[in-house]
Amino acid sequence: MGGGADTRNVINYKSPEEVKKHVKELLEIFAPGGGYVWNTVHNILPDVPPKNIVAMLEAVNEYNQSK
């Protein structure tokens, strides 16, 4: 199963903390049972701040470490 972060309304406009929350919510919904591959919905657009890309990856790592 795949699914990922909103590249149009979240990772480009929200704060890093909000991005982390978004990613962790997706992981809570889709990851149980295995087989989930985290990704962005589409390519990361040019208006995404680098700190939000880092926040996405940190959220995945934090989620994985908590399980």
PDB file of N, CA, C and O in Angstrom:
ATOM      1  N   MET A   1       0.847  -1.167   0.000  1.00  0.00           N
ATOM      2  CA  MET A   1       0.000   0.000   0.000  1.00  0.00           C
ATOM      3  C   MET A   1       0.891   1.228   0.000  1.00  0.00           C
ATOM      4  O   MET A   1       1.928   1.243   0.662  1.00  0.00           O
ATOM      5  N   GLY A   2       0.509   2.224  -0.712  1.00  0.00           N
ATOM      6  CA  GLY A   2       1.249   3.478  -0.722  1.00  0.00           C
ATOM      7  C   GLY A   2       0.329   4.631  -0.387  1.00  0.00           C
ATOM      8  O   GLY A   2      -0.893   4.488  -0.402  1.00  0.00           O
ATOM      9  N   GLY A   3       0.889   5.716  -0.101  1.00  0.00           N
ATOM     10  CA  GLY A   3       0.127   6.907   0.232  1.00  0.00           C
ATOM     11  C   GLY A   3       1.054   7.890   0.876  1.00  0.00           C
ATOM     12  O   GLY A   3       2.053   7.499   1.479  1.00  0.00           O
ATOM     13  N   GLY A   4       0.751   9.147   0.763  1.00  0.00           N
ATOM     14  CA  GLY A   4       1.733  10.049   1.319  1.00  0.00           C
ATOM     15  C   GLY A   4       1.259  11.440   1.624  1.00  0.00           C
ATOM     16  O   GLY A   4       0.076  11.773   1.558  1.00  0.00           O
ATOM     17  N   ALA A   5       2.235  12.223   1.957  1.00  0.00           N
ATOM     18  CA  ALA A   5       2.028  13.587   2.423  1.00  0.00           C
ATOM     19  C   ALA A   5       1.430  14.466   1.324  1.00  0.00           C
ATOM     20  O   ALA A   5       1.750  14.326   0.144  1.00  0.00           O
ATOM     21  N   ASP A   6       0.575  15.351   1.740  1.00  0.00           N
ATOM     22  CA  ASP A   6      -0.096  16.300   0.853  1.00  0.00           C
ATOM     23  C   ASP A   6       0.916  17.337   0.369  1.00  0.00           C
ATOM     24  O   ASP A   6       1.396  18.159   1.150  1.00  0.00           O
ATOM     25  N   THR A   7       1.233  17.293  -0.915  1.00  0.00           N
ATOM     26  CA  THR A   7       2.238  18.193  -1.483  1.00  0.00           C
ATOM     27  C   THR A   7       1.648  19.518  -1.954  1.00  0.00           C
ATOM     28  O   THR A   7       2.385  20.404  -2.385  1.00  0.00           O
ATOM     29  N   ARG A   8       0.352  19.659  -1.880  1.00  0.00           N
ATOM     30  CA  ARG A   8      -0.275  20.883  -2.370  1.00  0.00           C
ATOM     31  C   ARG A   8      -0.722  21.822  -1.247  1.00  0.00           C
ATOM     32  O   ARG A   8      -0.749  23.039  -1.431  1.00  0.00           O
ATOM     33  N   ASN A   9      -1.073  21.262  -0.084  1.00  0.00           N
ATOM     34  CA  ASN A   9      -1.635  22.103   0.967  1.00  0.00           C
ATOM     35  C   ASN A   9      -0.934  21.999   2.308  1.00  0.00           C
ATOM     36  O   ASN A   9      -1.168  22.824   3.191  1.00  0.00           O
ATOM     37  N   VAL A  10      -0.083  21.007   2.477  1.00  0.00           N
ATOM     38  CA  VAL A  10       0.531  20.812   3.789  1.00  0.00           C
ATOM     39  C   VAL A  10       2.031  21.075   3.766  1.00  0.00           C
ATOM     40  O   VAL A  10       2.503  22.019   4.399  1.00  0.00           O
ATOM     41  N   ILE A  11       2.785  20.250   3.043  1.00  0.00           N
ATOM     42  CA  ILE A  11       4.240  20.366   3.179  1.00  0.00           C
ATOM     43  C   ILE A  11       4.809  21.658   2.610  1.00  0.00           C
ATOM     44  O   ILE A  11       5.937  22.027   2.935  1.00  0.00           O
ATOM     45  N   ASN A  12       4.062  22.342   1.782  1.00  0.00           N
ATOM     46  CA  ASN A  12       4.570  23.598   1.237  1.00  0.00           C
ATOM     47  C   ASN A  12       4.141  24.826   2.044  1.00  0.00           C
ATOM     48  O   ASN A  12       4.784  25.871   1.944  1.00  0.00           O
ATOM     49  N   TYR A  13       3.068  24.728   2.842  1.00  0.00           N
ATOM     50  CA  TYR A  13       2.556  25.901   3.546  1.00  0.00           C
ATOM     51  C   TYR A  13       2.582  25.808   5.065  1.00  0.00           C
ATOM     52  O   TYR A  13       2.580  26.837   5.741  1.00  0.00           O
ATOM     53  N   LYS A  14       2.605  24.620   5.603  1.00  0.00           N
ATOM     54  CA  LYS A  14       2.495  24.450   7.049  1.00  0.00           C
ATOM     55  C   LYS A  14       3.868  24.512   7.720  1.00  0.00           C
ATOM     56  O   LYS A  14       4.906  24.446   7.060  1.00  0.00           O
ATOM     57  N   SER A  15       3.845  24.640   9.042  1.00  0.00           N
ATOM     58  CA  SER A  15       5.091  24.659   9.814  1.00  0.00           C
ATOM     59  C   SER A  15       5.669  23.247   9.886  1.00  0.00           C
ATOM     60  O   SER A  15       4.952  22.274   9.652  1.00  0.00           O
ATOM     61  N   PRO A  16       6.956  23.126  10.208  1.00  0.00           N
ATOM     62  CA  PRO A  16       7.531  21.787  10.357  1.00  0.00           C
ATOM     63  C   PRO A  16       6.767  20.928  11.374  1.00  0.00           C
ATOM     64  O   PRO A  16       6.609  19.725  11.166  1.00  0.00           O
ATOM     65  N   GLU A  17       6.301  21.522  12.452  1.00  0.00           N
ATOM     66  CA  GLU A  17       5.548  20.777  13.461  1.00  0.00           C
ATOM     67  C   GLU A  17       4.235  20.249  12.885  1.00  0.00           C
ATOM     68  O   GLU A  17       3.839  19.119  13.168  1.00  0.00           O
ATOM     69  N   GLU A  18       3.563  21.066  12.079  1.00  0.00           N
ATOM     70  CA  GLU A  18       2.310  20.640  11.442  1.00  0.00           C
ATOM     71  C   GLU A  18       2.562  19.558  10.401  1.00  0.00           C
ATOM     72  O   GLU A  18       1.753  18.644  10.244  1.00  0.00           O
ATOM     73  N   VAL A  19       3.679  19.657   9.693  1.00  0.00           N
ATOM     74  CA  VAL A  19       4.049  18.637   8.713  1.00  0.00           C
ATOM     75  C   VAL A  19       4.280  17.305   9.416  1.00  0.00           C
ATOM     76  O   VAL A  19       3.801  16.266   8.961  1.00  0.00           O
ATOM     77  N   LYS A  20       5.016  17.338  10.530  1.00  0.00           N
ATOM     78  CA  LYS A  20       5.254  16.108  11.299  1.00  0.00           C
ATOM     79  C   LYS A  20       3.941  15.487  11.751  1.00  0.00           C
ATOM     80  O   LYS A  20       3.755  14.274  11.653  1.00  0.00           O
ATOM     81  N   LYS A  21       3.040  16.312  12.243  1.00  0.00           N
ATOM     82  CA  LYS A  21       1.735  15.810  12.698  1.00  0.00           C
ATOM     83  C   LYS A  21       1.003  15.135  11.542  1.00  0.00           C
ATOM     84  O   LYS A  21       0.453  14.047  11.714  1.00  0.00           O
ATOM     85  N   HIS A  22       0.987  15.759  10.377  1.00  0.00           N
ATOM     86  CA  HIS A  22       0.330  15.221   9.184  1.00  0.00           C
ATOM     87  C   HIS A  22       0.908  13.854   8.808  1.00  0.00           C
ATOM     88  O   HIS A  22       0.170  12.900   8.562  1.00  0.00           O
ATOM     89  N   VAL A  23       2.240  13.777   8.768  1.00  0.00           N
ATOM     90  CA  VAL A  23       2.897  12.523   8.384  1.00  0.00           C
ATOM     91  C   VAL A  23       2.596  11.429   9.405  1.00  0.00           C
ATOM     92  O   VAL A  23       2.294  10.296   9.031  1.00  0.00           O
ATOM     93  N   LYS A  24       2.677  11.761  10.688  1.00  0.00           N
ATOM     94  CA  LYS A  24       2.415  10.759  11.724  1.00  0.00           C
ATOM     95  C   LYS A  24       0.966  10.291  11.693  1.00  0.00           C
ATOM     96  O   LYS A  24       0.693   9.119  11.952  1.00  0.00           O
ATOM     97  N   GLU A  25       0.035  11.185  11.380  1.00  0.00           N
ATOM     98  CA  GLU A  25      -1.375  10.775  11.249  1.00  0.00           C
ATOM     99  C   GLU A  25      -1.536   9.769  10.109  1.00  0.00           C
ATOM    100  O   GLU A  25      -2.255   8.780  10.252  1.00  0.00           O
ATOM    101  N   LEU A  26      -0.873  10.016   8.986  1.00  0.00           N
ATOM    102  CA  LEU A  26      -0.928   9.078   7.862  1.00  0.00           C
ATOM    103  C   LEU A  26      -0.340   7.730   8.251  1.00  0.00           C
ATOM    104  O   LEU A  26      -0.890   6.682   7.913  1.00  0.00           O
ATOM    105  N   LEU A  27       0.784   7.764   8.963  1.00  0.00           N
ATOM    106  CA  LEU A  27       1.413   6.521   9.397  1.00  0.00           C
ATOM    107  C   LEU A  27       0.505   5.746  10.352  1.00  0.00           C
ATOM    108  O   LEU A  27       0.411   4.523  10.247  1.00  0.00           O
ATOM    109  N   GLU A  28      -0.154   6.422  11.267  1.00  0.00           N
ATOM    110  CA  GLU A  28      -1.066   5.757  12.208  1.00  0.00           C
ATOM    111  C   GLU A  28      -2.223   5.078  11.467  1.00  0.00           C
ATOM    112  O   GLU A  28      -2.691   4.013  11.869  1.00  0.00           O
ATOM    113  N   ILE A  29      -2.669   5.700  10.395  1.00  0.00           N
ATOM    114  CA  ILE A  29      -3.800   5.149   9.626  1.00  0.00           C
ATOM    115  C   ILE A  29      -3.363   3.968   8.767  1.00  0.00           C
ATOM    116  O   ILE A  29      -4.018   2.926   8.768  1.00  0.00           O
ATOM    117  N   PHE A  30      -2.265   4.123   8.038  1.00  0.00           N
ATOM    118  CA  PHE A  30      -1.905   3.155   7.006  1.00  0.00           C
ATOM    119  C   PHE A  30      -0.869   2.111   7.399  1.00  0.00           C
ATOM    120  O   PHE A  30      -0.848   1.033   6.805  1.00  0.00           O
ATOM    121  N   ALA A  31      -0.015   2.388   8.370  1.00  0.00           N
ATOM    122  CA  ALA A  31       1.104   1.491   8.654  1.00  0.00           C
ATOM    123  C   ALA A  31       0.749   0.212   9.409  1.00  0.00           C
ATOM    124  O   ALA A  31       1.393  -0.811   9.175  1.00  0.00           O
ATOM    125  N   PRO A  32      -0.257   0.214  10.317  1.00  0.00           N
ATOM    126  CA  PRO A  32      -0.509  -1.030  11.059  1.00  0.00           C
ATOM    127  C   PRO A  32      -0.751  -2.220  10.121  1.00  0.00           C
ATOM    128  O   PRO A  32      -1.499  -2.128   9.148  1.00  0.00           O
ATOM    129  N   GLY A  33      -0.098  -3.332  10.445  1.00  0.00           N
ATOM    130  CA  GLY A  33      -0.234  -4.531   9.622  1.00  0.00           C
ATOM    131  C   GLY A  33       0.864  -4.688   8.599  1.00  0.00           C
ATOM    132  O   GLY A  33       1.002  -5.750   7.994  1.00  0.00           O
ATOM    133  N   GLY A  34       1.657  -3.634   8.394  1.00  0.00           N
ATOM    134  CA  GLY A  34       2.781  -3.715   7.468  1.00  0.00           C
ATOM    135  C   GLY A  34       2.385  -3.464   6.025  1.00  0.00           C
ATOM    136  O   GLY A  34       1.203  -3.352   5.701  1.00  0.00           O
ATOM    137  N   GLY A  35       3.380  -3.377   5.170  1.00  0.00           N
ATOM    138  CA  GLY A  35       3.151  -3.200   3.747  1.00  0.00           C
ATOM    139  C   GLY A  35       2.975  -1.767   3.301  1.00  0.00           C
ATOM    140  O   GLY A  35       2.749  -1.515   2.118  1.00  0.00           O
ATOM    141  N   TYR A  36       3.074  -0.818   4.223  1.00  0.00           N
ATOM    142  CA  TYR A  36       2.896   0.585   3.862  1.00  0.00           C
ATOM    143  C   TYR A  36       4.231   1.193   3.476  1.00  0.00           C
ATOM    144  O   TYR A  36       5.223   1.028   4.186  1.00  0.00           O
ATOM    145  N   VAL A  37       4.257   1.891   2.360  1.00  0.00           N
ATOM    146  CA  VAL A  37       5.448   2.592   1.908  1.00  0.00           C
ATOM    147  C   VAL A  37       5.141   4.081   1.955  1.00  0.00           C
ATOM    148  O   VAL A  37       4.310   4.579   1.195  1.00  0.00           O
ATOM    149  N   TRP A  38       5.820   4.787   2.857  1.00  0.00           N
ATOM    150  CA  TRP A  38       5.584   6.222   2.978  1.00  0.00           C
ATOM    151  C   TRP A  38       6.221   6.943   1.800  1.00  0.00           C
ATOM    152  O   TRP A  38       7.328   6.607   1.379  1.00  0.00           O
ATOM    153  N   ASN A  39       5.518   7.930   1.277  1.00  0.00           N
ATOM    154  CA  ASN A  39       6.042   8.752   0.194  1.00  0.00           C
ATOM    155  C   ASN A  39       5.215  10.028   0.135  1.00  0.00           C
ATOM    156  O   ASN A  39       4.238  10.176   0.869  1.00  0.00           O
ATOM    157  N   THR A  40       5.602  10.934  -0.727  1.00  0.00           N
ATOM    158  CA  THR A  40       4.765  12.099  -0.983  1.00  0.00           C
ATOM    159  C   THR A  40       3.749  11.713  -2.046  1.00  0.00           C
ATOM    160  O   THR A  40       3.945  10.738  -2.771  1.00  0.00           O
ATOM    161  N   VAL A  41       2.668  12.471  -2.141  1.00  0.00           N
ATOM    162  CA  VAL A  41       1.621  12.160  -3.106  1.00  0.00           C
ATOM    163  C   VAL A  41       2.151  12.295  -4.535  1.00  0.00           C
ATOM    164  O   VAL A  41       1.892  11.436  -5.378  1.00  0.00           O
ATOM    165  N   HIS A  42       2.871  13.341  -4.798  1.00  0.00           N
ATOM    166  CA  HIS A  42       3.502  13.584  -6.097  1.00  0.00           C
ATOM    167  C   HIS A  42       4.927  14.038  -5.831  1.00  0.00           C
ATOM    168  O   HIS A  42       5.412  13.932  -4.705  1.00  0.00           O
ATOM    169  N   ASN A  43       5.587  14.531  -6.835  1.00  0.00           N
ATOM    170  CA  ASN A  43       6.921  15.088  -6.637  1.00  0.00           C
ATOM    171  C   ASN A  43       6.860  16.226  -5.637  1.00  0.00           C
ATOM    172  O   ASN A  43       5.845  16.914  -5.528  1.00  0.00           O
ATOM    173  N   ILE A  44       7.934  16.419  -4.916  1.00  0.00           N
ATOM    174  CA  ILE A  44       8.010  17.558  -4.008  1.00  0.00           C
ATOM    175  C   ILE A  44       8.164  18.804  -4.865  1.00  0.00           C
ATOM    176  O   ILE A  44       9.086  18.900  -5.676  1.00  0.00           O
ATOM    177  N   LEU A  45       7.268  19.747  -4.683  1.00  0.00           N
ATOM    178  CA  LEU A  45       7.228  20.941  -5.516  1.00  0.00           C
ATOM    179  C   LEU A  45       8.279  21.963  -5.072  1.00  0.00           C
ATOM    180  O   LEU A  45       8.757  21.904  -3.939  1.00  0.00           O
ATOM    181  N   PRO A  46       8.640  22.900  -5.957  1.00  0.00           N
ATOM    182  CA  PRO A  46       9.706  23.854  -5.635  1.00  0.00           C
ATOM    183  C   PRO A  46       9.388  24.793  -4.470  1.00  0.00           C
ATOM    184  O   PRO A  46      10.301  25.376  -3.886  1.00  0.00           O
ATOM    185  N   ASP A  47       8.103  24.948  -4.124  1.00  0.00           N
ATOM    186  CA  ASP A  47       7.766  25.880  -3.053  1.00  0.00           C
ATOM    187  C   ASP A  47       7.815  25.250  -1.652  1.00  0.00           C
ATOM    188  O   ASP A  47       7.430  25.891  -0.674  1.00  0.00           O
ATOM    189  N   VAL A  48       8.279  24.019  -1.555  1.00  0.00           N
ATOM    190  CA  VAL A  48       8.375  23.343  -0.261  1.00  0.00           C
ATOM    191  C   VAL A  48       9.674  23.758   0.420  1.00  0.00           C
ATOM    192  O   VAL A  48      10.755  23.580  -0.141  1.00  0.00           O
ATOM    193  N   PRO A  49       9.573  24.313   1.630  1.00  0.00           N
ATOM    194  CA  PRO A  49      10.786  24.698   2.347  1.00  0.00           C
ATOM    195  C   PRO A  49      11.608  23.446   2.719  1.00  0.00           C
ATOM    196  O   PRO A  49      11.040  22.434   3.129  1.00  0.00           O
ATOM    197  N   PRO A  50      12.919  23.515   2.579  1.00  0.00           N
ATOM    198  CA  PRO A  50      13.755  22.368   2.947  1.00  0.00           C
ATOM    199  C   PRO A  50      13.495  21.873   4.373  1.00  0.00           C
ATOM    200  O   PRO A  50      13.568  20.671   4.630  1.00  0.00           O
ATOM    201  N   LYS A  51      13.194  22.784   5.300  1.00  0.00           N
ATOM    202  CA  LYS A  51      12.939  22.361   6.687  1.00  0.00           C
ATOM    203  C   LYS A  51      11.710  21.457   6.768  1.00  0.00           C
ATOM    204  O   LYS A  51      11.617  20.642   7.686  1.00  0.00           O
ATOM    205  N   ASN A  52      10.771  21.576   5.840  1.00  0.00           N
ATOM    206  CA  ASN A  52       9.592  20.702   5.852  1.00  0.00           C
ATOM    207  C   ASN A  52       9.909  19.322   5.270  1.00  0.00           C
ATOM    208  O   ASN A  52       9.289  18.329   5.653  1.00  0.00           O
ATOM    209  N   ILE A  53      10.852  19.259   4.365  1.00  0.00           N
ATOM    210  CA  ILE A  53      11.301  17.959   3.869  1.00  0.00           C
ATOM    211  C   ILE A  53      11.986  17.202   5.011  1.00  0.00           C
ATOM    212  O   ILE A  53      11.757  16.010   5.212  1.00  0.00           O
ATOM    213  N   VAL A  54      12.820  17.914   5.742  1.00  0.00           N
ATOM    214  CA  VAL A  54      13.486  17.321   6.903  1.00  0.00           C
ATOM    215  C   VAL A  54      12.444  16.876   7.925  1.00  0.00           C
ATOM    216  O   VAL A  54      12.563  15.791   8.496  1.00  0.00           O
ATOM    217  N   ALA A  55      11.425  17.701   8.162  1.00  0.00           N
ATOM    218  CA  ALA A  55      10.375  17.361   9.136  1.00  0.00           C
ATOM    219  C   ALA A  55       9.642  16.081   8.736  1.00  0.00           C
ATOM    220  O   ALA A  55       9.310  15.268   9.598  1.00  0.00           O
ATOM    221  N   MET A  56       9.387  15.895   7.449  1.00  0.00           N
ATOM    222  CA  MET A  56       8.730  14.665   6.995  1.00  0.00           C
ATOM    223  C   MET A  56       9.571  13.444   7.333  1.00  0.00           C
ATOM    224  O   MET A  56       9.059  12.460   7.867  1.00  0.00           O
ATOM    225  N   LEU A  57      10.841  13.504   7.028  1.00  0.00           N
ATOM    226  CA  LEU A  57      11.728  12.369   7.276  1.00  0.00           C
ATOM    227  C   LEU A  57      11.898  12.119   8.773  1.00  0.00           C
ATOM    228  O   LEU A  57      11.949  10.970   9.212  1.00  0.00           O
ATOM    229  N   GLU A  58      11.985  13.189   9.551  1.00  0.00           N
ATOM    230  CA  GLU A  58      12.079  13.039  11.000  1.00  0.00           C
ATOM    231  C   GLU A  58      10.829  12.363  11.553  1.00  0.00           C
ATOM    232  O   GLU A  58      10.923  11.507  12.432  1.00  0.00           O
ATOM    233  N   ALA A  59       9.666  12.742  11.044  1.00  0.00           N
ATOM    234  CA  ALA A  59       8.414  12.148  11.511  1.00  0.00           C
ATOM    235  C   ALA A  59       8.381  10.652  11.242  1.00  0.00           C
ATOM    236  O   ALA A  59       7.943   9.884  12.098  1.00  0.00           O
ATOM    237  N   VAL A  60       8.834  10.228  10.078  1.00  0.00           N
ATOM    238  CA  VAL A  60       8.877   8.801   9.763  1.00  0.00           C
ATOM    239  C   VAL A  60       9.836   8.085  10.707  1.00  0.00           C
ATOM    240  O   VAL A  60       9.513   7.018  11.227  1.00  0.00           O
ATOM    241  N   ASN A  61      11.007   8.662  10.932  1.00  0.00           N
ATOM    242  CA  ASN A  61      11.967   8.047  11.845  1.00  0.00           C
ATOM    243  C   ASN A  61      11.431   7.972  13.267  1.00  0.00           C
ATOM    244  O   ASN A  61      11.596   6.952  13.937  1.00  0.00           O
ATOM    245  N   GLU A  62      10.792   9.039  13.736  1.00  0.00           N
ATOM    246  CA  GLU A  62      10.221   9.052  15.084  1.00  0.00           C
ATOM    247  C   GLU A  62       9.128   8.006  15.208  1.00  0.00           C
ATOM    248  O   GLU A  62       9.039   7.312  16.221  1.00  0.00           O
ATOM    249  N   TYR A  63       8.308   7.893  14.195  1.00  0.00           N
ATOM    250  CA  TYR A  63       7.230   6.886  14.217  1.00  0.00           C
ATOM    251  C   TYR A  63       7.830   5.479  14.295  1.00  0.00           C
ATOM    252  O   TYR A  63       7.398   4.652  15.098  1.00  0.00           O
ATOM    253  N   ASN A  64       8.823   5.223  13.456  1.00  0.00           N
ATOM    254  CA  ASN A  64       9.456   3.900  13.428  1.00  0.00           C
ATOM    255  C   ASN A  64      10.125   3.569  14.758  1.00  0.00           C
ATOM    256  O   ASN A  64      10.076   2.422  15.202  1.00  0.00           O
ATOM    257  N   GLN A  65      10.739   4.539  15.390  1.00  0.00           N
ATOM    258  CA  GLN A  65      11.408   4.312  16.667  1.00  0.00           C
ATOM    259  C   GLN A  65      10.408   4.071  17.797  1.00  0.00           C
ATOM    260  O   GLN A  65      10.741   3.427  18.792  1.00  0.00           O
ATOM    261  N   SER A  66       9.189   4.584  17.652  1.00  0.00           N
ATOM    262  CA  SER A  66       8.187   4.423  18.704  1.00  0.00           C
ATOM    263  C   SER A  66       7.487   3.074  18.620  1.00  0.00           C
ATOM    264  O   SER A  66       6.755   2.705  19.539  1.00  0.00           O
ATOM    265  N   LYS A  67       7.694   2.338  17.548  1.00  0.00           N
ATOM    266  CA  LYS A  67       7.009   1.048  17.349  1.00  0.00           C
ATOM    267  C   LYS A  67       7.891  -0.114  17.683  1.00  0.00           C
ATOM    268  O   LYS A  67       7.467  -1.264  17.570  1.00  0.00           O
TER     269      LYS A  67
END
